[in-house]
């Protein structure tokens, strides 16, 4: 939109040369609006990537230790994350160090989240994806422990989520996991599908489609990378988007034409 406006304004004042300038700057504005803060600042994006990764792994360590012990399933999930990231040996060593740091009984998350909010606080998608990743880790061992739930509620509060907003997000993520692998694994698949999108049978087709589009937008690779998510980590968000897609397709098939 702005690149077209810039083209006309530039041409009006400076002829052909102005049209090119207007088109260039308009395109930059459009990109910033589409991808979020930091889209035109590579250094700022690199800093967000580093802070995001550190926060993910120290939080994973804290969460894995929340119920008193780090389970093999939780360790396997963290190793899977590192594999998906395609980390170098050096980066893998750093991630493990962050995880161990977070798993220390005396580790305080407060400074980590103060830094995260200072650097990434204006990027809603990064905050939500971080929280989603941690919810997925919490259920990696097949159980959602009370201590894990309490820690996640605390982290959600640090990210600006009220208790009801966090409960709704948690329910959506837990139900989205029923559609992992591209198919429903629950006998109550349709009910799970509605919960995965944060809607109900009473919602109209338009309302359900709007909820679906909003969720898919939050996991859009270009938008996440523009806001500072490491490129390799987008693969995890893509998997979450696939689960949402399967849930939405199931709902569409069940609704009268």
N, C-alpha and C positions, 0 to 999 in steps of 0.2 A: 504493500500500500504506500509506504513512505518513499520507496524508490521511484514510483510513478509520480508522486507529488513533487519529489526533488527534481526529477527530470524536467517537468513543466516550469517550475519556478526558476531553475537554473537557466533554461532556454530563454525565458522571458527577460531575465536581467543580463545574461552574458552570452546569449546566442549558443552556438554548438558547444563551445568549451564549457560554458556554464551548465549545459545539459548533462555533459559527462560527469562534472563535479557533483551535480545534484543527484544523479543516478547512483554514484558511488557512495555518497554519505547517506542517502536514503536507504540503500541496501544494508549499510552497517546498522542503521536504526532498526530496520526490520529484523535483522539477525539477533540483535540484542533483545528485542521484544519477544522473539520466538524462543530463544534459548535461555533467557534469564540473565541476571547480573553476572558480569565477568566474561561474557561471550567475546568481548573485544579486548580482553586483558589476559594474555597468555600467562603472565607471571602470577596474576591473581588466581587463575584457574589451577596452575601447578601447585600453589600453596594449599588451595582447597582440596586437591587430590591427596596431598600428603597428610593433611589434618583428618580428612575423611577416613583414610586407611588406618591411621593410628587409632582413631576413635572406635572404629569397627573392631579391631583386634583386642584393645584393652577391655572393651565392653564385653566381647565374647569371653575373655578370660574371667572377668568378674561374674558374668552370668553362669558360666560353666561351674564355677565354684560356689554359686549361691546356695545350692542344696547340700553343701558340705563336702562333695567330692566331684571330681571331673570324670564323667563317664567315658567309656570307649566310643559310644555313639557321638558324643560331643566332640571328642578329639578327631574322629573320622570326618565330621562335618567341617571342622576348621581346616583339615588337610584338603578336603574337597574344594573349599573356597580358594586355598592357595594354588591348587592345581588349575582351577578355572581362570585364575589370574595369570597363570603362566609365569610365575615369579622366578627371577634369577635366584641363584643360591644365596647371594647377599641379601636380597629383599626377603627371601623366605626366612633367613636367619633373623632379620629385623622383626618380621611379623610374629615369629615364635617368641621372641623376646617381649614384644608387646603383650602377647597372650599370657605369658607367664607373669608379667608385671601385673596385669589385671587380675590374675588368679591368686595373687598374694593376698592373704587375709587382711593385711594392713593397708592395702591400696585404697586410696580415696579417689573416686571418680570426679569429684567436684572440679579440680583444675582442668581435667580433660574436657569436660562439657562447657566450662567457661570459655576455653579456647575454641572449641567447636562452634559455639554460638557466635563468638566474635568474628570468626572467619566464614562460617557457612550459615549463619542464622537467618540470612535473607533469602536463602534458597530452600523453599518449602519442600521441593521434591527430594533433595538430599536428606532432609530431616526425616521425611516419611520413609524413604527407602532404607535408611539406617535402622529405623525402628522395626520395619518389616523384617530385615535380615536377622535382627535379634530375636524377634518372635519365632521365626523359623528355627533358629538355633535352640531356643528354649524347648521346643517340642521334638528335637532331634532324637532324644532318647525314648520317645513314645509317651512321655508324661509331662504335664505342665505343673511343676511343683509350686507350692504356695510361696516359697522364698523367691523363686524366679519371677513369679507374677508380681510380687511386691517390688522387686528390683526394677522390672520393666515399667511398672507404674511410676516409680520414682524417675527413671530415665525419661519417660514420656513427659512428665511434668517439667523436667529440665529443658525439653525441646518445645515446650509451649502447648502441650496437649492436656486438656482437662480429663478427669477420670472417665466421663461418659464417652468422650471422643476416642480415648484410648481403648475402651471396651469394645466400641464399634469396630475400630480398626483391627483389633485382635481377633474378633469373631470373623471378620472378613478374611483375614489371612489364614486362619485355621481351617476355614471352609474352602478357601482356594486350594489348599494343599490336597484336598480330596480329588482334585482334577490333575494332579501331577502325572506326567507321562502321557498326557493327551486323552485320558479317559477318566470316567467317574469310578471311584472305588467304594462308594457308599450305596446302600440299598435305598437311602432317602436322597438320591442324587439331585433331584429337582429342587428339593427344599434347601439342600446345601448350595446349589447354584445361586438361588436368590440371595442367600446370606453372603455368599462370596462377593456379590456385587453391592451389598449393602442396601438391598431393596426387598420388596415382598410381592406376593401374588396380587395384592391390591393396587400396586403401582401400574400406571398406564404403560403402553409400549414406548411412548415418547420419553417418559421418565426413566424407564429402564435403559433405554438406548443412551440417554444423557449420562447416566451413572457409569455405564460401560465406557463411553468415550472419555469421560473424565479420568477413569482409572488407566485406560490405555495411554492417555496423554502423559500421565505421571511417570510411566515406564518407557516413554519414547527415548530411544538411544541418543539421538542428536540433542534432545533437551537435557538429558542427564549429563552427557559429556560436556555440553556447553556450560553447565553449572558447576562442573568440577569433578564429576565422577571419573575415576580411572577407566580407560577404554575397556580393558579386559574384564572389569567388574560389571560392566553392562550386561554381560552374558547371564548373570544371575537375575537381573531385572527382566531380561527377555524371557527367562523361564517362568517368572511370575506372570508376565503378560500372557504367555501361552495358556496358563491355567485359567486366567480370567476369560480368555477367548473361548475355551472349551465350555466354561460355565455359561457364558452368554449364548453360545450356539445351542446348548441344551434348552435354555429358557425359550429361545426363539422357536424351536421345534415344538415346544409344548403349548405355545399360544395359538389361539384360533386366527386364521388368516383373515 
